[in-house]
C-alpha cells in the first residue's frame, strides 16, 4: 500500500493527494465565507449606528433610564413630558433592569437620570462608598454621599413605595397573620420572592435574620410572576411594593413590619452633576414633579397599566394633564415603538442580528486561533478549555452588569458578554476536531514534506471542519437565545417584548419576542447545516474514519 493511504473498513481509501486537493478547496471556501460573515457583521454594526436617530446620538440629548417594572416606567414617562414642556427632549431607555444596572449605568454616564428610592440608596447602593449613611443620618447626609459620586438627588416626588410581605386575606384570617413576626410560627408557608429582593441587603437575607424566619420553601422569580404564583395557589407569601395595584385587586393583606426592618423608600430622581450643568431644563423638570404624586395616585396609575392593560405612556400623559392646568400633552413615543407593528418587528430583528452577528464574528476571530493553539500544544489547551468553561458558568445577567462599567449601556456590553459566551463551543470543538484526526493522515502529510502550517491549513483544518462548524453553529444558536437578555441594558432585540410581556403578565407580548427568536435560531441552524455541506468537498463527505 503506498505511503499516505489508509484503507477504511468497508470502503476504499482516498489518496493523500486527493485529501490535500479537497482540503485546499475547503480552506479557500471556508476563508471566503468567514470573511463574508465578518464583513457582514461589521457592516450591520455600521449601518445600525448610522440609522440611529440624531436625538439618540451620545451628547445630543439627555438620556434617562427606568427599571423593569410599571411604576418606574410611568415616572420616566412623566419626566419626559415635563421636560418636553420645557423644550427639552429626553431619550427614555425603557425597562433596563434592576437597581444595580441603573446605578452602574448612571455612574458610567450611559444614562443621565433615573427614578430611585431612598431606602434602596441607603441599604444597597451606597453601602460600599458611604457605609455610615443610614436613615438616622437624614437626606442631607445622603445627598453628600451621592455628591462624592458625581450624582445629585432631586426632591421627593410625594409618595413612598416600600417593600413589604403580603399574604392572601383568607390565609391571613385563617392563621391570624397581621405582622411579620407571626410568620415565624408557620414555616410550612411557601414564599415566592422577586429575584432582586432575594439578594438585597434590605431584602430577604436581612429580613430572615431579623425575624428569625426559616420557611421550608422559598423560590425566587420575577416580581410580576409572584402574583401569578399566588393566584394559582403555588405560594402563600410574596414580597410587594406598597403601591402595587395587585394588592387591592387580589385582596392581599400586607403584614406589618413590627420590628421596623425596612427603611423609608421615598421616590426621588437621581441625576448626574454634569448633566445638571449641561441641561438646566432637566433639573427644572425634575423639580416640577416634587410632591406632586401621592401614594393613591401612584396606585391608580399602576392599576391602569397592570390591570387596565393600557400603555404606560398614555396613562402618564393623562395624569400629567391633571398636574398642569391646560397642559394636555401627547404621550412621548419613539418611531416604530407601537406594539405589534411591522416596523417594530423589523427594528427588533435588526438589533438582534447585530448582537448575534458581531459577537459571533469576534468569537470566531479569537476562538479559532485559541482552539488551534490548544490542539498544537496540549499543555496550553487544557487551561484554555477550562477558562472558556468558567466564562460559560457566569450567570448571564451578572456578566451583563460586569460589562456596564467597561462599555456603558446598549449594544456594546451585550456584544461583549455574548462574545465571551461564544468562546467555549468554538474553542472546544476546534480543539476536539483537530485532536481527533487519524494519526496516519497527519503522518502522510508530514511524509510528503509539507511544512507544519501547510499541513494545518490543507489537511487538519479541512478534516476537522465538520466538528468546528458544529461548534460555531452551537455558539450562534446560544447567542440568539441569550441575546434576549440584552434588552435589560438597553440593547434592544427580541428581549424587549418578552420582558414587557412578563411585566404585564401578557402572553401575547411574550410570544412576539419568543416566536421570532425561535424562528431565528432555527434559521441559523439551517444556514450552518447548509454551510457544512457546501464547504465539505465530496471526497471528504464520503470519507469515513475506521
C-alpha positions as CSV (number, residue, x, y, z in Angstrom):
1,X,0.0,0.0,0.0
2,X,1.6,3.4,-1.0
3,X,2.6,5.7,1.8
4,X,-0.2,8.2,2.6
5,X,-3.1,5.8,2.0
6,X,-5.2,4.1,4.6
7,X,-7.9,1.7,3.8
8,X,-11.0,2.4,5.9
9,X,-13.3,-0.5,6.9
10,X,-15.9,-1.3,4.3
11,X,-14.7,1.1,1.7
12,X,-11.8,2.5,-0.4
13,X,-9.2,4.9,0.9
14,X,-8.7,8.4,-0.6
15,X,-5.3,9.1,-1.8
16,X,-3.3,11.7,0.2
17,X,-3.1,14.0,-2.8
18,X,-6.9,13.9,-3.1
19,X,-7.2,14.8,0.5
20,X,-4.9,17.7,0.0
21,X,-6.7,19.0,-3.0
22,X,-10.1,18.7,-1.3
23,X,-8.6,20.3,1.8
24,X,-7.3,23.2,-0.1
25,X,-10.7,23.8,-1.7
26,X,-12.4,23.6,1.7
27,X,-10.0,26.0,3.3
28,X,-10.4,28.5,0.4
29,X,-14.2,28.3,0.6
30,X,-14.1,28.5,4.4
31,X,-11.9,31.6,4.4
32,X,-14.2,33.3,1.9
33,X,-17.3,32.5,3.9
34,X,-15.7,33.6,7.2
35,X,-14.5,36.8,5.7
36,X,-18.0,37.5,4.3
37,X,-19.5,36.8,7.7
38,X,-17.2,39.2,9.4
39,X,-17.7,41.9,6.8
40,X,-21.5,41.5,7.0
41,X,-21.4,41.7,10.8
42,X,-19.2,44.9,10.8
43,X,-21.4,46.4,8.0
44,X,-24.5,45.7,10.1
45,X,-22.9,47.4,13.0
46,X,-22.1,50.4,11.0
47,X,-25.5,50.5,9.3
48,X,-27.2,50.3,12.7
49,X,-25.2,53.2,14.1
50,X,-25.8,55.2,11.0
51,X,-29.6,54.7,11.3
52,X,-29.8,55.7,14.9
53,X,-31.9,58.9,15.1
54,X,-29.9,62.0,15.7
55,X,-31.6,62.5,19.0
56,X,-30.2,59.2,20.2
57,X,-26.6,60.0,19.4
58,X,-24.4,60.4,22.6
59,X,-24.4,64.0,23.8
60,X,-27.3,65.2,21.6
61,X,-30.0,64.9,24.3
62,X,-30.0,63.7,27.9
63,X,-30.8,60.0,28.4
64,X,-33.0,58.7,31.3
65,X,-33.5,55.1,32.4
66,X,-36.2,53.1,34.1
67,X,-36.4,49.9,36.0
68,X,-38.2,46.8,34.7
69,X,-41.5,47.5,36.5
70,X,-44.5,49.6,35.7
71,X,-44.1,52.3,38.3
72,X,-40.6,53.2,37.1
73,X,-41.7,53.4,33.5
74,X,-44.5,55.8,34.4
75,X,-42.2,58.0,36.4
76,X,-39.8,58.2,33.5
77,X,-42.7,59.0,31.1
78,X,-43.8,61.8,33.4
79,X,-40.3,63.3,33.4
80,X,-40.2,63.1,29.6
81,X,-43.5,65.1,29.5
82,X,-42.2,67.7,32.0
83,X,-39.0,68.1,30.1
84,X,-40.9,68.3,26.7
85,X,-42.9,71.2,28.2
86,X,-39.6,73.0,28.8
87,X,-38.4,72.4,25.3
88,X,-36.0,69.5,26.2
89,X,-36.3,66.1,24.5
90,X,-35.3,63.1,26.8
91,X,-34.3,59.7,25.5
92,X,-36.0,57.1,27.6
93,X,-34.1,53.8,27.9
94,X,-37.1,51.7,28.9
95,X,-37.1,48.8,31.4
96,X,-33.4,48.4,31.7
97,X,-33.4,46.0,34.7
98,X,-32.9,46.4,38.5
99,X,-31.3,48.9,40.7
100,X,-27.7,47.7,40.3
101,X,-27.9,48.0,36.5
102,X,-29.4,51.5,36.5
103,X,-26.9,52.7,39.2
104,X,-23.9,51.4,37.3
105,X,-25.3,53.0,34.1
106,X,-25.7,56.3,35.9
107,X,-22.1,56.3,37.3
108,X,-20.7,55.2,33.9
109,X,-22.5,58.1,32.1
110,X,-24.6,55.8,29.9
111,X,-27.7,57.5,31.3
112,X,-28.1,60.9,32.9
113,X,-31.0,60.2,35.3
114,X,-33.3,57.6,36.7
115,X,-36.0,57.2,39.4
116,X,-34.8,55.6,42.6
117,X,-35.9,55.1,46.3
118,X,-34.1,56.4,49.3
119,X,-34.2,53.1,51.1
120,X,-32.5,51.4,48.2
121,X,-29.8,54.0,48.2
122,X,-29.1,53.6,52.0
123,X,-29.4,49.8,52.2
124,X,-27.9,48.7,48.9
125,X,-26.3,51.2,46.5
126,X,-24.2,53.3,48.9
127,X,-23.2,50.6,51.4
128,X,-19.7,50.4,50.0
129,X,-19.0,54.1,49.3
130,X,-20.8,55.5,52.3
131,X,-21.4,52.8,54.9
132,X,-22.4,55.3,57.6
133,X,-25.3,56.7,55.7
134,X,-28.4,55.3,57.3
135,X,-31.9,56.5,57.9
136,X,-31.0,58.3,61.1
137,X,-28.4,60.4,59.2
138,X,-31.2,62.0,57.1
139,X,-31.4,63.1,53.5
140,X,-28.6,65.7,53.9
141,X,-26.0,63.0,54.6
142,X,-27.4,61.0,51.7
143,X,-27.0,64.0,49.3
144,X,-23.4,64.5,50.5
145,X,-22.6,60.8,49.9
146,X,-24.1,61.0,46.4
147,X,-22.2,64.2,45.5
148,X,-19.0,62.3,46.1
149,X,-20.1,60.0,43.3
150,X,-20.9,62.9,41.0
151,X,-24.7,62.4,41.5
152,X,-27.5,64.6,42.7
153,X,-30.8,63.7,44.3
154,X,-33.9,65.5,43.4
155,X,-36.7,66.3,45.9
156,X,-39.2,63.6,47.0
157,X,-41.9,63.0,44.5
158,X,-44.6,62.8,47.2
159,X,-45.0,59.1,47.8
160,X,-43.2,56.2,49.5
161,X,-43.1,52.8,47.8
162,X,-41.6,50.5,50.4
163,X,-41.0,46.7,50.5
164,X,-43.4,44.5,52.4
165,X,-44.6,40.9,52.6
166,X,-48.2,40.1,51.8
167,X,-50.4,37.1,52.0
168,X,-53.9,36.3,50.7
169,X,-56.6,37.7,53.0
170,X,-58.0,34.2,53.5
171,X,-54.6,32.9,54.7
172,X,-54.2,35.9,57.0
173,X,-57.6,35.3,58.5
174,X,-57.1,31.5,58.9
175,X,-53.7,31.8,60.5
176,X,-54.2,35.1,62.3
177,X,-51.4,36.8,60.5
178,X,-51.1,40.6,61.0
179,X,-47.4,41.2,61.4
180,X,-44.1,39.8,60.0
181,X,-43.3,38.2,63.4
182,X,-46.4,36.0,63.0
183,X,-44.7,34.2,60.1
184,X,-42.2,32.6,62.3
185,X,-44.8,30.1,63.7
186,X,-45.7,29.0,60.2
187,X,-42.7,27.5,58.3
188,X,-45.0,25.5,56.1
189,X,-46.0,28.6,54.1
190,X,-44.5,28.8,50.6
191,X,-42.6,32.0,49.6
192,X,-42.4,33.4,46.1
193,X,-40.0,36.4,46.3
194,X,-38.7,38.6,43.5
195,X,-35.1,37.8,42.4
196,X,-33.8,41.3,43.4
197,X,-35.4,41.0,46.8
198,X,-33.7,37.7,47.3
199,X,-30.3,39.2,47.1
200,X,-30.7,42.7,48.6
201,X,-29.3,43.7,51.9
202,X,-32.6,45.3,52.7
203,X,-34.4,42.2,51.4
204,X,-34.7,38.6,52.2
205,X,-31.3,37.9,53.8
206,X,-31.7,40.6,56.4
207,X,-35.4,40.1,56.9
208,X,-35.0,36.4,57.6
209,X,-32.3,37.1,60.2
210,X,-34.1,39.9,62.0
211,X,-37.4,38.0,62.2
212,X,-35.9,34.5,62.7
213,X,-37.8,33.1,59.6
214,X,-37.0,29.6,58.3
215,X,-39.6,28.6,55.8
216,X,-39.3,25.2,54.1
217,X,-39.9,26.6,50.6
218,X,-38.5,29.9,49.2
219,X,-38.4,30.5,45.4
220,X,-37.0,33.4,43.5
221,X,-38.9,34.7,40.4
222,X,-39.8,37.8,38.5
223,X,-41.9,40.2,40.6
224,X,-44.9,40.1,38.4
225,X,-44.8,36.3,38.3
226,X,-45.0,36.1,42.1
227,X,-48.6,37.4,41.9
228,X,-49.4,34.7,39.4
229,X,-48.0,32.1,41.9
230,X,-50.4,33.4,44.5
231,X,-53.4,33.2,42.1
232,X,-52.5,29.7,41.1
233,X,-52.0,28.5,44.7
234,X,-48.3,27.9,44.2
235,X,-47.3,30.3,47.1
236,X,-48.8,32.0,50.1
237,X,-46.3,34.7,50.8
238,X,-44.9,37.3,48.4
239,X,-42.8,40.5,48.6
240,X,-44.7,43.5,47.3
241,X,-44.2,47.2,46.6
242,X,-46.8,49.1,48.7
243,X,-48.0,50.9,45.6
244,X,-48.7,47.7,43.6
245,X,-52.1,47.6,42.1
246,X,-52.4,43.8,42.7
247,X,-52.5,44.3,46.4
248,X,-56.1,45.5,46.2
249,X,-57.0,43.5,43.1
250,X,-56.1,40.2,44.7
251,X,-57.3,41.1,48.2
252,X,-53.9,40.7,49.9
253,X,-53.1,41.5,53.5
254,X,-49.9,43.5,53.9
255,X,-48.1,42.3,57.0
256,X,-46.9,45.0,59.4
257,X,-43.2,45.5,59.8
258,X,-43.4,45.3,63.6
259,X,-39.6,45.3,64.1
260,X,-39.0,48.2,61.7
261,X,-36.7,46.4,59.4
262,X,-37.4,48.2,56.2
263,X,-36.1,51.8,55.8
264,X,-38.1,54.6,54.2
265,X,-38.4,54.3,50.4
266,X,-39.3,57.8,49.2
267,X,-39.3,58.1,45.4
268,X,-36.7,60.5,44.1
269,X,-34.9,61.2,40.9
270,X,-31.1,60.7,40.7
271,X,-29.2,62.7,38.1
272,X,-25.6,63.3,37.2
273,X,-24.0,66.6,38.2
274,X,-22.5,67.2,34.7
275,X,-26.0,66.7,33.2
276,X,-27.4,69.3,35.5
277,X,-24.8,71.8,34.4
278,X,-25.3,71.0,30.7
279,X,-29.2,70.8,30.7
280,X,-30.7,73.1,33.3
281,X,-34.2,72.2,31.9
282,X,-33.6,68.6,33.1
283,X,-33.3,69.8,36.7
284,X,-36.3,72.2,36.3
285,X,-38.4,69.3,35.0
286,X,-37.3,67.1,38.0
287,X,-38.1,69.8,40.5
288,X,-41.5,70.5,38.9
289,X,-42.7,67.0,39.9
290,X,-41.7,67.4,43.6
291,X,-44.5,66.4,45.9
292,X,-47.0,66.1,43.0
293,X,-47.6,62.3,43.2
294,X,-49.4,60.8,46.1
295,X,-49.5,57.1,47.1
296,X,-53.1,56.9,45.9
297,X,-52.3,58.5,42.6
298,X,-49.4,56.1,42.1
299,X,-51.6,53.1,42.9
300,X,-54.2,54.2,40.4
301,X,-51.5,54.8,37.7
302,X,-50.1,51.3,38.3
303,X,-53.5,49.8,38.2
304,X,-54.4,51.5,34.9
305,X,-51.4,49.8,33.3
306,X,-51.2,46.5,35.1
307,X,-55.0,45.8,35.4
308,X,-56.4,48.0,32.7
309,X,-53.8,46.9,30.1
310,X,-53.2,50.5,28.9
311,X,-49.9,51.8,27.6
312,X,-47.9,53.4,30.4
313,X,-47.1,56.4,28.2
314,X,-50.8,57.1,27.6
315,X,-51.5,56.7,31.3
316,X,-48.7,59.1,32.2
317,X,-49.9,61.7,29.6
318,X,-53.4,61.6,31.0
319,X,-52.1,62.1,34.6
320,X,-49.7,64.9,33.6
321,X,-52.6,66.8,32.0
322,X,-54.2,66.9,35.5
323,X,-51.0,68.3,37.1
324,X,-50.6,71.2,34.6
325,X,-53.8,73.2,34.1
326,X,-54.4,73.4,30.3
327,X,-51.3,71.3,29.8
328,X,-52.7,68.4,27.9
329,X,-49.7,66.6,26.3
330,X,-49.5,63.8,23.9
331,X,-47.6,60.7,25.0
332,X,-43.9,60.7,24.1
333,X,-43.1,57.8,21.7
334,X,-40.1,56.9,19.6
335,X,-40.6,55.9,16.0
336,X,-41.5,52.3,15.5
337,X,-42.5,51.6,19.1
338,X,-46.1,50.8,18.6
339,X,-46.7,47.3,19.9
340,X,-47.0,44.6,17.2
341,X,-46.1,46.9,14.3
342,X,-44.1,45.6,11.4
343,X,-41.7,48.5,11.8
344,X,-41.1,47.4,15.4
345,X,-40.5,43.8,14.4
346,X,-38.0,44.8,11.7
347,X,-36.2,47.1,14.2
348,X,-36.0,44.3,16.8
349,X,-34.8,41.8,14.2
350,X,-32.0,44.2,13.1
351,X,-31.0,44.8,16.7
352,X,-31.0,41.1,17.4
353,X,-28.9,40.3,14.3
354,X,-26.4,43.0,15.3
355,X,-25.9,41.4,18.7
356,X,-25.6,37.9,17.4
357,X,-23.5,38.7,14.3
358,X,-20.9,40.9,15.7
359,X,-20.4,38.8,18.9
360,X,-20.1,35.6,16.8
361,X,-17.6,37.2,14.4
362,X,-15.4,38.3,17.3
363,X,-15.6,34.9,18.8
364,X,-14.5,33.3,15.5
365,X,-11.5,35.7,15.3
366,X,-10.4,34.8,18.8
367,X,-11.8,31.3,19.4
368,X,-10.5,29.6,16.3
369,X,-6.8,30.5,16.9
370,X,-7.1,29.6,20.5
371,X,-8.5,26.2,19.6
372,X,-5.7,25.6,17.1
373,X,-3.1,26.6,19.7
374,X,-4.7,24.3,22.2
375,X,-4.6,21.4,19.8
376,X,-0.9,22.1,18.8
377,X,0.2,22.4,22.5
378,X,-2.0,20.2,24.7
379,X,-0.4,21.7,27.9
380,X,-1.9,25.1,26.8
381,X,-5.2,23.5,25.5
382,X,-6.4,22.3,28.9
383,X,-6.2,25.7,30.6
384,X,-7.8,27.4,27.6
385,X,-10.7,25.0,27.7
386,X,-11.0,25.4,31.5
387,X,-11.1,29.2,31.2
388,X,-13.7,29.1,28.5
389,X,-15.8,26.7,30.6
390,X,-15.5,29.1,33.6
391,X,-16.8,32.0,31.5
392,X,-19.8,29.9,30.5
393,X,-20.7,29.3,34.1
394,X,-21.0,33.0,34.9
395,X,-24.7,34.0,35.1
396,X,-25.7,35.9,32.1
397,X,-27.3,38.8,34.0
398,X,-24.2,39.1,36.2
399,X,-21.9,39.2,33.2
400,X,-24.0,42.0,31.7
401,X,-23.7,44.0,34.9
402,X,-19.9,43.5,34.9
403,X,-19.7,44.9,31.4
404,X,-21.5,48.1,32.1
405,X,-18.6,50.0,33.7
406,X,-16.4,49.0,30.8
407,X,-18.7,49.6,27.9
408,X,-21.7,51.5,29.2
409,X,-25.3,50.7,28.3
410,X,-26.6,49.4,25.0
411,X,-25.3,47.0,22.4
412,X,-21.6,47.1,23.3
413,X,-21.8,45.4,26.7
414,X,-24.3,42.9,25.4
415,X,-22.0,42.1,22.4
416,X,-19.0,41.7,24.8
417,X,-21.0,39.3,27.1
418,X,-22.2,37.2,24.1
419,X,-18.7,37.1,22.7
420,X,-17.5,35.5,26.0
421,X,-20.3,33.0,26.0
422,X,-19.5,32.0,22.4
423,X,-15.9,31.1,23.1
424,X,-16.5,27.7,24.8
425,X,-18.2,25.8,22.0
426,X,-15.8,27.3,19.3
427,X,-12.6,26.6,21.3
428,X,-13.8,23.2,22.4
429,X,-14.9,22.0,19.0
430,X,-11.8,23.3,17.2
431,X,-9.6,21.6,19.7
432,X,-11.6,18.4,19.7
433,X,-11.8,18.3,15.9
434,X,-8.1,18.7,15.4
435,X,-7.2,16.3,18.1
436,X,-9.4,13.5,16.7
437,X,-7.9,13.4,13.2
438,X,-6.5,9.9,12.5
439,X,-2.7,9.9,13.0
440,X,-1.9,8.2,9.7
441,X,-3.3,11.0,7.7
442,X,-1.2,13.6,9.6
443,X,1.9,11.4,9.2
444,X,1.2,11.0,5.5
445,X,1.2,14.8,5.1
446,X,4.4,15.0,7.1
447,X,6.0,12.3,4.9
448,X,5.2,14.3,1.8
449,X,7.4,17.1,3.3
450,X,4.7,19.6,3.9
451,X,5.6,22.4,6.3
452,X,3.6,22.5,9.6
453,X,1.4,25.5,8.7
454,X,0.6,23.9,5.3
455,X,-0.4,20.6,7.0
456,X,-2.7,22.6,9.3
457,X,-4.4,24.6,6.5
458,X,-4.7,21.9,3.9
459,X,-5.1,18.7,5.9
460,X,-6.0,19.2,9.5
461,X,-8.5,22.1,9.4
462,X,-10.5,20.6,6.4
463,X,-10.7,17.2,8.2
464,X,-11.9,19.0,11.4
465,X,-14.3,21.3,9.5
466,X,-17.4,19.4,10.5
467,X,-16.7,19.5,14.2
468,X,-15.6,23.1,14.0
469,X,-18.7,24.2,12.2
470,X,-20.8,22.3,14.7
471,X,-19.2,24.4,17.5
472,X,-19.8,27.7,15.6
473,X,-23.4,26.7,15.0
474,X,-23.9,25.9,18.7
475,X,-22.4,29.3,19.6
476,X,-24.7,31.1,17.2
477,X,-27.9,29.4,18.5
478,X,-26.9,30.0,22.1
479,X,-26.3,33.7,21.2
480,X,-29.7,34.0,19.6
481,X,-31.4,32.9,22.9
482,X,-29.0,34.7,25.3
483,X,-29.2,38.0,23.3
484,X,-32.8,38.4,24.5
485,X,-31.3,39.4,27.9
486,X,-29.6,42.4,26.2
487,X,-33.0,44.3,26.5
488,X,-32.2,44.6,30.2
489,X,-29.4,47.0,29.5
490,X,-31.0,48.9,26.5
491,X,-29.5,46.7,23.7
492,X,-33.0,46.1,22.2
493,X,-33.7,42.9,20.2
494,X,-36.4,40.4,20.8
495,X,-36.0,40.6,24.5
496,X,-38.0,43.9,24.8
497,X,-41.4,42.4,24.1
498,X,-40.6,39.4,26.2
499,X,-39.7,41.5,29.3
500,X,-42.7,43.7,28.7
501,X,-44.9,40.7,28.5
502,X,-43.5,39.2,31.7
503,X,-44.0,42.6,33.5
504,X,-47.6,42.9,32.3
505,X,-48.4,39.2,32.5
506,X,-49.3,39.3,28.8
507,X,-48.6,36.0,27.0
508,X,-49.2,37.7,23.6
509,X,-46.4,40.1,24.1
510,X,-44.1,37.3,25.3
511,X,-44.8,35.4,22.1
512,X,-44.0,38.5,20.0
513,X,-40.4,38.1,21.1
514,X,-40.1,34.4,21.8
515,X,-41.5,33.2,18.4
516,X,-39.2,35.4,16.2
517,X,-36.2,34.3,18.4
518,X,-37.1,30.7,18.0
519,X,-37.5,31.1,14.2
520,X,-34.2,32.9,14.0
521,X,-32.5,30.1,15.9
522,X,-33.9,27.5,13.5
523,X,-32.8,29.6,10.5
524,X,-29.3,30.0,11.9
525,X,-29.1,26.2,12.5
526,X,-30.3,25.5,8.9
527,X,-27.8,28.0,7.5
528,X,-24.9,26.3,9.2
529,X,-26.0,22.9,8.1
530,X,-26.1,24.1,4.6
531,X,-22.6,25.7,5.0
532,X,-21.3,22.4,6.3
533,X,-22.4,20.6,3.2
534,X,-21.2,23.3,0.8
535,X,-17.8,23.7,2.5
536,X,-17.1,19.9,2.7
537,X,-15.9,18.6,-0.6
538,X,-17.3,15.4,-2.0
539,X,-14.2,13.4,-1.2
540,X,-14.2,14.4,2.4
541,X,-18.0,13.9,2.7
542,X,-17.6,10.3,1.5
543,X,-14.6,9.6,3.8
544,X,-15.4,7.6,6.9
545,X,-13.0,7.1,9.7
546,X,-12.1,3.5,10.6
